[in-house]
Every structure is written in C-alpha cells, then in structure tokens.
Amino acid sequence: MSNNTSSIVSKVWSFCNPLRDVGVGYGDYLEQLTYLLFLKMADEYSKPPYNRKLGIPNDYNWESLTSRKGAELEIHYVALLRELSTQKGILGQIFTKSQNKIQDPAMLAKVIDMIDSENWLVMGADVKGDIYEGLLEKNAEDVKSGAGQYFTPRALIKAMVQCVQPRLMKTIADPACGTGGFFLAAYDYLVSNNKLDKDQNKFLKLQTFFGNEIVAGTRRLALMNLFLHNIGDIDSDNFISPADALIAASPVTYDYVLANPPFGKKSSQTFTNDEGEQEKEDLTYNRQDFWATTSNKQLNFVQHIRSMLKTIGLAAVVVPDNVLFEGGAGETVRKKLLETTDLHTILRLPTGIFYAQGVKANVIFFDNKPASKDPWTKEIWVYDYRTNIHHTLKKNPLKLDDLKDFITCYNAINRFKRQETFNSESNPEGRWRKFTYEEIISRDKTSLDITWLKDKSLADLDNLPDPDVIASEIVENLEAGLLNFKQIIEKLNR
C-alpha cells in the first residue's frame, strides 16, 4: 500500500474510535461509508466531463446531504436510504436493507465532509481499491463483528489465482463470494499479464465475474469493492446474486470457479415450533445433480462447484479437513470427484491464517472433464504447507512469498512435468509428493487427508514454536472442539 493510500485509509478510519464510543462498530461504519462513497462518486459522474445520468433522484443525491445539517440531515439521510433501496441494478443492491447507524447528526456531518473533501474519480482504481480493501481487512480483524468469516487471506487468494492462471474472455464464478477477494485477484492477474484491447477490456469489466452472496451486508461490500476496482459500472446490471447458490443447479456454467465456501459443516434453517420458539434444523438440499444428499454444507458446495463448471472448466476451492476424510457422503463425493474430474493437486494449509479460529483447511484444484468410463484422476500431487509451519494473524501473517515454493512446484505452465521434492533417503523433508489413483482409492474411505512429514515439536523440544504460537494453537483447538460440542448439543436437543 502506497503512502498516499495509507494516509487516506488512516483518514477514513480515524472516525472509528469516536464512532465506537457512541455504539457504531467497524462493520456499521464501513457500511455507512459504502452508501456515502457511492453517492459521492455518482455525483462526480453526473458532472463534466462525464455528464452521466445515473437514475438517482435529485431529492436524494449527494448534494441533498451536503446542504443539510443537524436533525434535518439525520431525517433526510434515513429517507434517502429507504428511497434508494427501491431502485434497480447495483444502486438498489448497494442500498438493500440499508439503515442509518450514525445517529449523531454532528458525527454524520463530519463523515460526509470528509468524503466530500476528496475527488474520488481522479484516483486510480488501484488507489480506490486499496483504500477499500484496507478498510475491509481492518474490519475483518475485529473478532467480535464476525466479519473475518467473509475475508480470505489475500496472499492465499493470489497464490490460487497464479496457479489457475485464468485467461481473457473467460468467465469466473464464486458461489460464496464474500467481499469479492477472488474476483479482485483474478482481475489484477489478467490486467497485469495481458495488454487488453477494447473488447477484452469491456468483457473483463462487465461479463467476466459472477457470484452469489446471501448476506445482504456482505453482498453490499462486495459490490462496492468490485466497483472501486473498476469491475462493473455504477449503472450496470448486478452480477452478484442474493440467492442461495445451493438451492438449485446454476443455469449457466463457467470456465473457472475460485472459492472459499463458508466454514462450518452443517447447513441449517430457522423455523418456529409449536410453542412459538425459534429452532434450527439441518438443511438438506435434494438436488438431482448431486452425487450424495447431505446436510454437510462443505460437501454440498464441492458438488455444486463441480456442476457449475463447463466441460473443461477449472476449479480451485478452499475446503476444511473433513471434506478430505469424512465417511458416508464424503467418501461418495470424493470417489465421484476422482472419477469425473482430474483432481490433480491438494495444498495443505497451516492453522493461524484465517480469522475464524481453529480452522484446518486445504485447497483442492480440479479440472472438469467430459463423461468417461475410466476415472479422469490419474495422480494427485500434495503439498504439505502445514507440518512444522506456524503462522499467526498479527505477528507472522501468511505472505505470498510463503507460498512461492508451492507455486513453483505447481508448475502451471506444464503441470505434467512436475518433480517431487520428496525422497525418503536424500530428502525426507520434501513437502511435494505424488500419489497414484490406485494408492488413493485403496485408502480407508478414499481419504485424501495425507501426511508424511514428522512434527518436529513432538520429537525435539528445541524445535518448539514460540509460546504465543503454542498458546494460539491451543486456543484454536479448544474453540474448534467447543464448536463441535455445540453442534452435537443442538442436534440432541432437536
């Protein structure tokens, strides 16, 4: 992040502490910034040299805010949010279910003045985008808000994109897109590695990215994040659907799917029982195109993502460990995935890189294939970036450089010329190893949860990680265990 961008982030974020003192949290503040920033940029677009008509009623435009103060401003702001939420396109989606969370008129006026003092359109998309991404990351760090569950580490996303290497004039989807991190990384990769002509630029901006996000507030942040990065337009159609992606098969198939579906094993729905109390029950998706019917949300997303791909589409998906070893529906899904796609790569991730605690995750890379009587997967390459690796969110966060060796081993240019770094005699610590289809299928439950490296901390006290890392890992394991117990109790109560 440049010094100029960093200073603007600091300026925009400087209102956070005084707002928290009056009960406005990080997420609420970011939401209000989204409304106000969108209106300010729309106002700039409506003036020379752009002179664009964007369908925002004059009574509810940016100038209607800057011309008011005190109680009159607060009353008008509430009316504005209500009116704009009824509009079509991205405008309506940005303001869906919008509410005023800054109920101190003086503080609201200060935030408006701060946004009004900058000319946002003259900033490059990279600057505006970096500012908003910086705010999203700060928001994700706020554990109480829970916003971290919608924020995948950007270093991991960039590594996945560098391995998949998307091409121009192809479609990219994410059925649980959160704040749009995968779209941004793919956009940056395509712009950095290609010289775009007019048609390619238009396709990239308006016809490349498609997603789903069922949480209205998160979808709002995603739309604004993409718009600030020059994806979509202020008056273009909405390309992030509010629908639950798992409800039905996608009507369109895509060239690439890049995703980190939400953590947590179970899908559930809330209902009112005979006593009028709110209860939850496991939600099972009865889809004819699914290989297995299950309430396991992660397994459902894996099946759905495979169904979203074109015949030769490519996918890179973050999944928790249970997807790799769980029996029953899990075994069925893994076998079918090995048969119908080329599931060629697994990256084992360390703990301490996600804002959700206790997460043990992996990235699976698979290429869809046409129907065949023989399994498409011939061998699976596994990169173990978990054993003897220790990351924490603040002191030692995951960086792109940490995954450079994996990206090199992945060999996207020609992955059929990969070389193992594992050799039992000369290099027992190699992290990159190949397993044949026959070896995988003979494992108990066709488990893909494969390890071969020894945990040094178990054998050598001198190699123990720092105390704060050990403490963080203990907390993660305890919280993960508590979450499992809570799910068991909920199920027993039902």
C-alpha positions in Angstrom: 0.0 0.0 0.0 1.4 3.4 -1.0 2.0 6.2 1.5 -0.8 8.2 -0.1 -3.2 5.3 0.0 -2.2 4.5 3.6 -2.8 8.1 4.7 -6.3 8.2 3.1 -7.1 4.9 4.9 -5.9 6.4 8.1 -8.0 9.5 7.5 -11.1 7.5 6.7 -10.6 5.2 9.6 -9.8 8.0 12.1 -13.6 8.3 12.8 -13.8 4.8 14.0 -12.9 5.3 17.7 -15.2 8.2 18.3 -18.0 6.3 16.5 -17.4 3.2 18.6 -17.8 5.4 21.6 -21.4 6.1 20.5 -22.1 2.5 19.6 -21.2 2.3 15.9 -19.0 -0.7 15.3 -16.4 -1.3 12.5 -18.9 -3.1 10.2 -21.6 -0.5 10.7 -19.1 2.3 9.9 -17.9 0.5 6.8 -21.5 0.1 5.7 -22.2 3.8 6.0 -19.0 4.6 4.2 -20.2 2.4 1.3 -23.5 4.3 1.0 -21.9 7.7 1.2 -18.9 6.9 -1.1 -21.2 5.5 -3.7 -23.3 8.7 -3.7 -20.3 10.9 -3.8 -18.8 9.1 -6.9 -22.3 9.1 -8.6 -22.3 12.9 -8.0 -18.8 13.2 -9.6 -20.0 11.1 -12.6 -23.0 13.4 -13.1 -20.8 16.4 -13.7 -18.4 17.4 -16.5 -16.6 15.8 -18.2 -18.7 12.6 -17.6 -22.2 14.1 -17.6 -23.8 10.7 -17.0 -27.4 10.3 -15.9 -27.5 7.6 -13.3 -31.1 7.5 -12.2 -30.5 8.9 -8.7 -33.5 11.2 -7.9 -32.3 14.8 -7.4 -34.1 14.9 -4.0 -31.8 12.1 -2.8 -28.4 12.9 -4.4 -25.1 13.8 -2.8 -25.8 17.5 -2.7 -29.0 16.8 -0.8 -26.8 15.6 2.0 -24.1 18.2 1.9 -26.7 21.0 2.1 -28.2 19.8 5.4 -27.1 19.8 9.0 -28.3 18.7 12.4 -31.6 16.8 12.9 -32.7 17.7 9.4 -29.7 15.8 8.0 -30.4 12.7 10.0 -34.1 12.7 9.0 -33.2 13.2 5.3 -30.5 10.5 5.4 -33.0 7.9 6.7 -35.4 8.8 3.9 -32.7 8.7 1.3 -31.6 5.2 2.3 -35.2 4.0 2.2 -35.8 5.5 -1.2 -32.6 4.3 -2.9 -33.2 0.7 -1.6 -36.1 0.5 -4.1 -34.0 1.3 -7.1 -32.9 -1.2 -9.8 -29.4 -2.5 -10.6 -26.3 -2.1 -8.5 -27.9 1.1 -7.0 -30.7 -0.9 -5.4 -28.4 -3.7 -4.3 -26.0 -1.3 -2.6 -28.8 0.2 -0.6 -30.8 -3.0 0.1 -31.9 -3.2 3.7 -29.9 -0.1 4.4 -30.2 1.7 7.8 -28.6 4.7 9.4 -26.2 3.5 12.1 -24.7 7.0 12.7 -27.5 8.6 14.7 -25.4 11.5 16.0 -26.1 14.2 13.3 -22.8 16.1 14.1 -20.7 12.9 13.5 -22.7 12.0 10.4 -21.9 15.5 9.0 -18.2 15.1 9.7 -18.1 11.8 7.8 -19.9 13.4 4.9 -17.5 16.4 4.9 -14.5 14.0 5.0 -15.8 12.1 1.9 -16.8 15.4 0.2 -13.2 16.7 0.5 -11.8 14.1 -1.8 -12.2 13.8 -5.5 -12.6 10.0 -5.9 -12.8 9.6 -9.6 -9.4 11.1 -10.3 -7.8 8.4 -8.1 -6.8 5.3 -10.0 -8.8 2.1 -9.5 -5.8 0.6 -7.7 -5.8 3.5 -5.1 -9.5 3.5 -4.5 -9.5 -0.3 -4.4 -6.5 -0.4 -1.9 -8.3 2.0 0.3 -11.4 -0.1 0.5 -9.5 -3.4 0.8 -7.6 -1.8 3.6 -10.8 -1.0 5.4 -12.2 -4.5 4.8 -9.1 -6.0 6.3 -9.3 -3.8 9.3 -12.9 -4.8 9.7 -12.1 -8.5 9.4 -9.6 -8.1 12.3 -12.5 -7.1 14.6 -13.2 -10.6 16.1 -16.5 -9.6 17.7 -18.0 -8.5 14.4 -17.5 -11.9 12.8 -16.6 -10.2 9.5 -13.4 -12.3 9.3 -15.5 -15.3 8.0 -16.1 -13.3 4.8 -12.4 -12.4 4.3 -10.0 -14.9 2.9 -6.3 -14.1 3.3 -5.3 -12.2 0.2 -1.9 -14.0 0.0 -3.7 -17.3 -0.4 -6.1 -16.0 -3.0 -3.3 -14.6 -5.1 -1.4 -17.9 -4.9 -4.5 -19.8 -6.1 -5.0 -17.4 -9.0 -1.3 -17.7 -10.0 -1.7 -21.4 -10.1 -5.0 -21.4 -12.1 -3.8 -18.7 -14.4 -7.2 -17.5 -15.8 -7.3 -16.4 -19.4 -9.1 -13.4 -21.0 -12.6 -13.6 -22.4 -13.4 -16.4 -20.0 -16.0 -16.4 -17.2 -15.1 -16.7 -13.5 -17.6 -17.5 -10.7 -17.6 -17.8 -6.9 -20.8 -19.2 -5.3 -20.0 -17.7 -1.9 -18.0 -14.6 -2.9 -17.9 -12.7 0.4 -16.3 -9.3 -0.2 -15.1 -10.3 -3.7 -11.5 -11.2 -3.0 -11.1 -13.9 -5.7 -12.6 -11.6 -8.3 -10.2 -8.8 -7.5 -7.1 -11.1 -7.6 -8.2 -12.6 -10.9 -8.8 -9.1 -12.3 -5.4 -7.9 -11.2 -3.8 -11.0 -12.7 -5.5 -10.6 -16.1 -4.7 -6.9 -16.3 -1.0 -7.4 -15.2 -0.3 -10.2 -17.6 -2.1 -9.0 -20.7 -2.4 -6.0 -23.0 -6.1 -5.6 -23.3 -7.9 -4.3 -26.4 -11.3 -2.5 -26.2 -13.4 -5.7 -26.5 -11.3 -7.6 -24.0 -11.5 -4.7 -21.5 -15.2 -4.4 -21.8 -15.7 -8.2 -21.3 -13.4 -8.1 -18.3 -15.2 -5.2 -16.7 -18.8 -6.4 -17.4 -19.0 -10.0 -18.4 -16.3 -12.0 -16.6 -17.3 -12.2 -13.0 -20.4 -13.8 -11.4 -21.1 -14.7 -7.8 -23.6 -15.4 -5.0 -23.7 -13.9 -1.5 -26.7 -14.4 0.6 -25.8 -12.0 3.4 -27.1 -8.6 2.3 -24.4 -6.5 4.1 -21.6 -8.6 2.8 -23.0 -8.5 -0.8 -23.1 -4.7 -0.5 -19.5 -4.6 0.5 -18.6 -6.9 -2.4 -20.4 -4.8 -5.0 -18.7 -1.6 -3.8 -15.3 -3.3 -3.6 -15.6 -4.5 -7.2 -16.9 -1.2 -8.4 -14.0 0.7 -6.8 -11.6 -1.7 -8.5 -13.2 -1.0 -11.9 -15.2 -4.2 -12.1 -18.8 -3.4 -13.2 -20.1 0.1 -13.5 -22.2 2.4 -11.4 -25.3 1.8 -13.6 -24.6 -1.8 -14.8 -26.6 -4.9 -14.0 -25.9 -6.6 -10.7 -23.6 -9.6 -11.1 -23.7 -10.9 -7.5 -26.9 -12.7 -6.8 -28.5 -12.7 -3.3 -29.8 -16.2 -3.9 -28.5 -19.3 -2.0 -26.3 -20.9 -4.6 -27.0 -24.4 -3.3 -30.8 -24.3 -3.8 -30.6 -25.3 -7.5 -28.2 -26.0 -10.2 -26.6 -23.0 -11.8 -28.4 -22.1 -15.1 -25.0 -21.1 -16.6 -21.7 -22.9 -16.5 -18.4 -21.1 -16.1 -14.8 -21.5 -17.2 -13.3 -21.1 -13.7 -14.6 -21.3 -10.2 -12.5 -19.8 -7.4 -14.0 -20.1 -4.0 -13.7 -20.4 -0.2 -17.2 -21.5 0.8 -18.2 -20.6 4.4 -16.7 -22.5 7.3 -18.9 -24.8 9.3 -20.1 -28.3 8.4 -23.8 -28.0 8.7 -26.4 -26.1 6.6 -29.4 -25.1 8.7 -32.6 -23.2 8.5 -34.6 -21.5 11.3 -38.3 -22.3 11.9 -40.9 -21.6 14.6 -42.0 -24.6 16.6 -45.5 -25.4 18.0 -44.6 -23.4 21.2 -43.7 -20.3 19.1 -40.0 -20.7 19.8 -37.2 -20.3 17.2 -35.4 -23.5 16.4 -32.8 -24.6 13.8 -32.8 -27.8 11.8 -30.3 -29.3 9.4 -30.9 -28.2 5.9 -30.6 -30.9 3.2 -30.5 -29.9 -0.5 -32.3 -32.5 -2.6 -30.6 -31.9 -5.9 -30.8 -34.5 -8.7 -27.4 -33.5 -10.0 -25.7 -34.1 -6.6 -23.9 -37.4 -6.0 -24.9 -37.5 -2.3 -27.6 -36.0 -0.3 -26.2 -34.5 2.9 -26.6 -31.6 5.3 -22.8 -31.1 5.2 -22.5 -27.6 3.7 -18.9 -28.1 2.5 -19.7 -31.3 0.6 -22.7 -29.6 -1.0 -20.5 -26.8 -2.2 -18.0 -29.1 -3.7 -20.7 -30.9 -5.6 -22.3 -27.6 -6.6 -19.0 -26.1 -7.8 -18.3 -29.2 -10.0 -21.8 -28.8 -11.5 -21.1 -25.1 -12.2 -18.0 -25.8 -14.4 -18.0 -26.0 -18.2 -17.0 -29.4 -19.6 -13.3 -28.4 -19.3 -13.7 -25.8 -16.6 -11.1 -25.4 -13.8 -11.7 -25.0 -10.1 -9.6 -24.1 -7.0 -11.6 -24.4 -3.8 -10.7 -24.0 -0.1 -12.2 -26.8 2.0 -11.8 -27.9 5.6 -10.1 -31.2 6.5 -13.5 -33.0 7.0 -14.1 -32.9 3.2 -10.9 -34.9 2.8 -11.6 -37.8 5.2 -15.3 -37.9 6.3 -17.1 -41.2 5.5 -20.6 -41.7 4.1 -21.5 -38.9 1.8 -17.9 -37.6 2.0 -16.5 -40.8 0.6 -19.1 -40.9 -2.2 -18.3 -37.3 -3.2 -14.5 -37.9 -3.2 -14.8 -41.0 -5.4 -17.1 -39.3 -7.8 -14.8 -36.3 -7.9 -11.8 -38.5 -8.7 -13.8 -40.3 -11.5 -15.4 -37.3 -13.2 -12.7 -34.7 -12.8 -8.9 -34.6 -12.8 -8.4 -33.8 -9.1 -4.7 -33.2 -9.5 -3.5 -31.0 -6.6 -4.0 -30.5 -2.9 -2.4 -27.8 -0.8 -2.5 -28.5 2.9 -2.8 -25.1 4.8 -1.5 -24.3 8.2 -3.6 -23.0 11.1 -3.4 -19.4 12.2 -4.1 -17.8 8.8 -7.9 -17.4 9.0 -9.9 -15.0 11.1 -12.2 -17.9 12.0 -10.4 -19.8 14.8 -9.4 -23.5 14.8 -9.7 -23.9 11.0 -7.7 -26.7 9.4 -8.1 -26.2 5.7 -6.8 -27.2 2.3 -7.1 -26.0 -1.3 -8.2 -28.6 -3.9 -7.5 -28.0 -7.6 -9.5 -30.0 -10.1 -10.3 -29.8 -13.8 -13.7 -30.8 -15.1 -13.9 -33.4 -17.8 -16.4 -35.0 -20.3 -18.1 -38.3 -19.4 -15.7 -41.3 -19.5 -15.9 -44.9 -18.4 -12.4 -44.6 -16.8 -11.6 -42.3 -13.9 -10.0 -39.0 -15.0 -7.8 -38.6 -12.0 -4.5 -40.5 -12.5 -2.4 -39.0 -9.8 -2.8 -36.4 -7.0 0.1 -34.1 -6.0 0.0 -33.0 -2.4 2.0 -30.0 -1.0 2.2 -30.1 2.8 2.4 -26.5 4.0 1.1 -27.4 7.4 3.5 -29.6 9.2 6.1 -27.6 11.2 4.6 -24.4 9.8 3.4 -21.7 12.3 1.5 -18.6 11.4 -0.4 -16.0 13.5 -2.6 -13.3 12.2 -0.7 -10.4 13.7 3.0 -11.4 14.4 3.5 -13.8 11.5 0.7 -13.5 8.9 0.7 -15.5 5.7 2.5 -13.7 2.9 2.6 -14.5 -0.8 6.3 -15.3 -0.5 5.5 -18.1 1.9 3.6 -19.9 -1.0 6.2 -19.2 -3.7 7.7 -22.7 -3.4 4.2 -24.2 -3.8 3.5 -22.1 -6.9 6.8 -23.2 -8.4 6.1 -26.8 -7.6 2.6 -26.5 -9.0 4.1 -25.6 -12.4 1.1 -24.1 -14.0 2.8 -23.7 -17.4 3.1 -27.5 -17.7 1.9 -29.4 -14.6 2.6 -32.7 -16.4 6.3 -32.0 -15.9 6.2 -31.8 -12.1 9.1 -33.1 -10.0 8.7 -34.5 -6.5 10.7 -32.8 -3.7 10.1 -35.9 -1.5 12.7 -38.7 -1.4 12.8 -41.0 1.6 16.6 -41.3 1.5 18.0 -38.0 0.4 15.3 -35.5 1.2 12.8 -36.8 3.8 11.5 -33.3 4.5 10.3 -32.7 1.0 6.8 -31.1 1.0 5.7 -32.0 -2.5 4.7 -35.6 -3.2 2.7 -37.6 -5.8 0.2 -40.3 -5.1 -1.4 -42.5 -7.8 -5.1 -43.1 -8.2 -4.7 -46.7 -7.1 -2.9 -45.6 -3.9 -5.7 -43.2 -3.1 -8.6 -45.5 -3.9 -7.1 -48.2 -1.7 -7.0 -45.9 1.4 -9.7 -46.2 4.1 -12.8 -44.2 2.9 -10.7 -43.0 -0.1 -9.2 -40.5 2.3 -7.3 -37.6 0.8 -6.1 -36.4 4.3 -2.5 -37.4 3.5 0.6 -36.7 5.7 4.1 -38.0 5.7 6.3 -35.4 7.4 7.1 -35.7 11.1 6.1 -33.0 13.5 9.4 -31.8 14.9 7.8 -30.3 18.0 6.7 -33.8 19.1 10.2 -35.2 18.9 12.5 -32.3 19.7 11.8 -29.8 22.5 14.4 -27.4 21.0 12.2 -27.0 17.9 9.1 -25.9 19.8 7.5 -22.8 18.3 7.3 -19.5 20.3 5.0 -19.6 23.4 2.5 -17.2 21.8 2.2 -19.5 18.8 1.6 -22.5 21.1 -1.0 -20.6 23.0 -2.8 -19.5 19.8 -2.9 -23.1 18.6 -4.2 -24.3 21.9 -7.0 -21.7 21.7 -7.8 -22.7 18.1 -8.1 -26.4 19.0 -10.2 -25.7 22.1 -12.6 -23.4 20.1 -12.8 -25.9 17.3 -13.7 -28.6 19.9 -16.3 -26.4 21.6 -17.9 -25.7 18.2 -18.2 -29.4 17.6 -19.8 -30.0 21.0 -22.3 -27.2 20.5 -23.3 -28.8 17.2 -23.8 -32.1 19.0 -25.9 -30.5 21.7 -28.1 -28.7 19.2 -28.7 -31.9 17.4 -29.5 -33.8 20.6 -31.9 -31.1 21.6 -33.7 -31.3 18.3 
